[in-house]
Amino acid sequence: MLNNLKNKMINILPYEEEVDAGFFGVKFFRRNNVDLIHTCVQKPCIFFVINGKKHINIHSKDFLIEKGFYNITYIDYPISSYFSNISEDNPYLSIYLPVDNKIISEIIKDIENIPNNSFKGISSHKADESLLEAYERLIDLYAKRDNNTFLAELTLKEIYYRILTGPAGADLKSLFTSDSQSNKIYKAVEYITENYKDRLTINDIAAKVNMAPSTFFRVFKQITLISPLQYQKRLRLYEAQRLMLTESLTATEAAYNVGYESITQFTREYKKIFNSSPAKNIKSILKGKPV
């Protein structure tokens, strides 16, 4: 089944590229070469790897997603990633689905046998035959490009259903259960993401989600693998790197743009995360050298 999916993906993506399917935020990915380490803030999504390997690092913890596995990122994560075990003849292939809160919440209401579980912010599971078949139908819908929005929605709902009734279902249920600790951390992440340029304190963020500061700190770190203020710091630094790369801002401009008041502090914290100064890091990326 995986070989069949691989061949179909190569047919719709004959070259190295990223393609928007045109419905519900679905994207198809192909990468031919082992590339640099990429940094970004990964939005909640489901990545299904059809071929190759994707390596993800979150605050010094490594995750490997191999072919035949789907990876769910439940909250916004500052991550670094790279691909391996690929070539032009054996490319990395994957399908990206955004985590659709509305569809997931609707399905959860209709399923009674999803267990309760302590939430984890990221997980990886092997796709079973029924899920592989649903993904194959999604690829076929894109390949036909024939008024497929209605069928695409049905197919996406089936994919979500298969995942919710599988090993990841308990995590998704806890995330969208109102007033659960997981749901509160989800809201806290949203708050930090929206206000990352401002001065934030543990007490302020905990109060926003109605949690005791000590409990909030412990549960936030358990889920995100990082403390709330370290999380804010990474959001700032990853955005600063993006601004320097894509908008040609200087280090000073980028630092002030993301909320730093001291360029010295910005440079020191940037070097801690990226292992070089802002100028050297950006120069190295633009030259196509590993960072």
C-alpha positions in Angstrom: 0.0 0.0 0.0 2.8 2.5 0.9 4.5 1.8 -2.5 1.3 2.6 -4.2 0.9 5.8 -2.3 4.5 6.7 -3.1 4.0 6.2 -6.8 0.9 8.3 -6.8 2.6 11.1 -4.9 5.5 11.1 -7.3 3.0 11.4 -10.2 1.3 14.5 -8.8 4.7 15.9 -7.7 7.2 15.2 -10.4 9.6 17.7 -9.1 10.7 19.0 -5.7 7.9 21.2 -4.5 5.1 22.0 -2.1 1.6 22.0 -3.5 -1.6 23.4 -2.0 -4.4 20.9 -2.7 -6.9 23.6 -3.0 -9.2 22.3 -0.2 -9.3 22.6 3.6 -5.6 23.6 3.9 -4.3 20.2 2.7 -0.7 20.3 1.3 1.5 17.8 -0.5 5.3 17.8 0.0 8.2 16.4 -2.0 11.9 16.9 -1.1 14.7 15.4 -3.2 17.7 16.3 -1.2 18.9 16.3 2.4 18.7 20.0 3.2 19.7 22.5 5.9 18.1 22.5 9.3 14.9 24.5 9.1 13.4 26.4 12.0 9.8 27.5 12.2 6.8 27.7 14.5 4.9 24.6 13.6 1.1 25.1 13.7 -1.2 22.4 14.9 -1.2 19.8 12.1 -1.1 16.2 11.1 1.9 15.1 8.9 1.7 11.7 7.3 5.1 10.6 5.9 4.8 8.4 2.8 8.5 8.1 2.1 11.8 9.2 3.8 12.4 10.3 7.3 11.6 13.6 9.0 13.6 14.6 12.1 12.1 17.1 14.5 13.8 18.8 17.5 11.9 20.5 20.2 14.0 22.0 23.0 16.7 19.3 22.8 14.3 16.5 22.5 14.3 14.6 19.2 11.4 13.0 17.3 11.7 10.8 14.2 8.8 10.3 11.9 9.4 7.4 9.4 7.4 6.4 6.4 4.1 4.9 7.2 3.7 7.0 10.4 1.7 10.1 11.0 2.8 12.8 13.4 0.4 15.1 15.2 1.5 18.5 16.6 -1.3 19.6 18.8 -0.2 23.1 19.7 2.1 25.8 18.2 5.7 24.5 18.6 9.0 26.3 17.9 10.8 23.5 16.1 13.8 22.7 14.0 13.7 19.9 11.4 15.5 18.2 8.6 15.0 15.2 6.3 17.1 12.0 5.8 17.2 8.8 3.8 16.1 10.5 0.6 17.4 11.2 -2.9 16.1 12.4 -6.2 15.0 8.8 -7.0 13.7 8.2 -3.5 12.2 11.5 -2.3 10.7 12.6 0.9 6.9 12.6 0.5 4.3 13.7 2.9 0.8 15.0 3.3 0.0 17.9 5.6 -3.4 18.5 7.2 -4.1 21.4 9.6 -5.8 20.3 12.8 -9.4 21.4 12.2 -10.9 22.2 15.6 -14.5 22.3 14.3 -14.4 18.9 12.6 -12.6 17.3 15.4 -15.0 18.7 18.0 -18.0 17.4 16.0 -16.5 13.9 15.7 -15.6 13.7 19.4 -19.3 14.4 20.3 -20.4 11.4 18.3 -17.8 8.9 19.6 -18.3 7.5 23.0 -15.3 5.1 23.4 -12.5 7.6 23.3 -10.6 7.2 26.6 -9.5 10.1 28.8 -5.8 10.6 28.8 -3.1 13.0 30.0 -2.4 15.2 27.0 0.9 15.3 25.2 1.8 18.1 22.8 3.2 15.9 20.0 2.9 12.2 19.1 3.6 9.8 16.3 1.7 6.6 15.4 1.8 4.1 12.6 -1.0 4.4 10.1 -3.2 1.3 9.8 -4.7 -0.1 6.5 -8.0 1.9 6.8 -6.1 5.2 7.3 -3.8 4.4 4.4 -6.8 3.8 2.1 -8.4 7.2 3.2 -5.1 9.0 2.4 -5.0 7.3 -1.0 -8.5 8.6 -1.8 -7.3 12.1 -0.8 -4.4 11.9 -3.3 -6.8 10.5 -6.0 -9.2 13.5 -5.4 -6.4 15.9 -6.0 -5.1 14.1 -9.1 -8.6 14.2 -10.7 -9.2 17.9 -9.9 -12.9 17.5 -10.7 -15.2 19.4 -8.4 -13.8 17.5 -5.5 -14.6 19.8 -2.5 -17.6 17.8 -1.2 -15.8 14.4 -1.5 -12.6 15.9 0.0 -14.5 17.0 3.1 -15.9 13.5 3.5 -12.5 12.0 3.1 -10.9 14.4 5.5 -13.6 13.6 8.1 -12.8 9.9 7.6 -9.1 10.6 8.2 -9.9 12.5 11.4 -12.3 9.7 12.5 -9.7 7.0 11.9 -7.1 9.0 13.9 -9.6 9.9 16.7 -10.5 6.2 17.1 -6.8 5.2 17.1 -4.0 5.7 19.6 -4.0 9.5 19.2 -7.7 9.9 20.0 -7.3 10.4 23.7 -4.8 13.2 23.3 -7.1 15.0 20.8 -10.1 14.5 23.1 -8.3 16.0 26.1 -7.1 19.0 24.1 -10.7 19.9 23.1 -12.4 19.1 26.4 -13.4 22.4 27.8 -11.7 23.4 31.1 -9.4 20.4 31.1 -5.8 21.1 32.0 -4.8 20.3 28.4 -7.4 22.7 27.0 -6.1 25.4 29.4 -2.5 24.9 28.2 -3.7 25.1 24.6 -5.3 28.5 25.4 -2.2 29.6 27.2 -0.1 28.8 24.2 -2.5 30.8 22.1 -2.2 33.8 24.5 1.6 33.7 24.5 1.7 33.4 20.7 -0.6 36.4 20.3 1.4 38.5 22.8 5.0 37.2 22.5 6.4 40.7 21.9 5.1 41.9 25.3 6.6 41.4 28.8 4.8 38.4 30.2 5.0 36.7 33.6 4.1 33.2 34.8 1.5 34.7 37.1 -0.2 36.8 34.4 -0.4 33.8 31.9 -1.6 31.4 34.6 -4.4 33.9 35.6 -5.5 34.1 32.0 -6.3 30.4 32.0 -7.5 30.2 35.6 -4.7 28.0 36.9 -2.4 28.2 40.0 1.0 29.5 38.8 2.9 26.4 40.1 0.4 24.0 38.5 0.5 26.0 35.3 4.3 26.0 35.1 4.5 22.2 35.7 1.8 21.2 33.3 2.9 23.6 30.6 6.4 22.2 30.7 5.1 18.6 30.7 3.1 19.3 27.5 5.4 21.6 25.6 8.8 20.3 26.9 9.8 23.9 27.7 8.9 26.5 30.3 6.4 29.3 29.4 9.0 32.1 29.2 11.5 29.9 27.3 8.6 29.2 24.9 8.1 33.0 24.5 11.8 33.4 23.9 11.9 30.9 21.1 8.9 32.4 19.4 10.8 35.7 19.4 14.1 34.3 18.1 12.5 32.1 15.4 10.5 35.1 14.2 13.6 37.3 14.3 15.5 34.8 12.1 12.6 34.7 9.7 12.6 38.5 9.4 16.3 38.6 8.7 16.0 35.9 6.1 12.8 36.9 4.3 12.6 40.7 4.8 16.4 41.5 5.0 16.1 43.2 8.4 19.3 43.8 10.3 19.8 42.0 13.6 19.0 45.2 15.5 15.8 45.8 13.5 14.7 42.2 14.0 15.5 42.3 17.7 13.4 45.4 18.3 10.6 44.1 16.0 10.1 41.0 18.1 10.1 42.8 21.5 13.8 42.9 22.6 15.0 46.1 24.3 18.6 45.1 24.4 20.6 44.0 21.3 23.2 42.5 23.5 20.7 40.2 25.2 19.2 39.4 21.8 22.6 38.4 20.4 23.4 36.3 23.5 20.2 34.4 23.4 20.3 34.0 19.6 23.7 32.4 19.8 22.4 30.0 22.5 19.7 28.7 20.2 21.4 28.8 16.8 25.0 28.3 17.8 26.3 31.4 16.1 25.7 35.2 15.9 22.7 36.4 13.9 24.9 37.7 11.1 26.9 34.5 10.8 23.8 32.3 11.0 21.9 34.2 8.3 25.0 34.3 6.0 25.5 30.6 6.4 21.8 29.8 5.6 21.8 32.1 2.5 25.0 30.4 1.3 23.4 27.0 1.6 25.6 25.7 4.3 24.5 23.6 7.3 23.8 25.6 10.5 
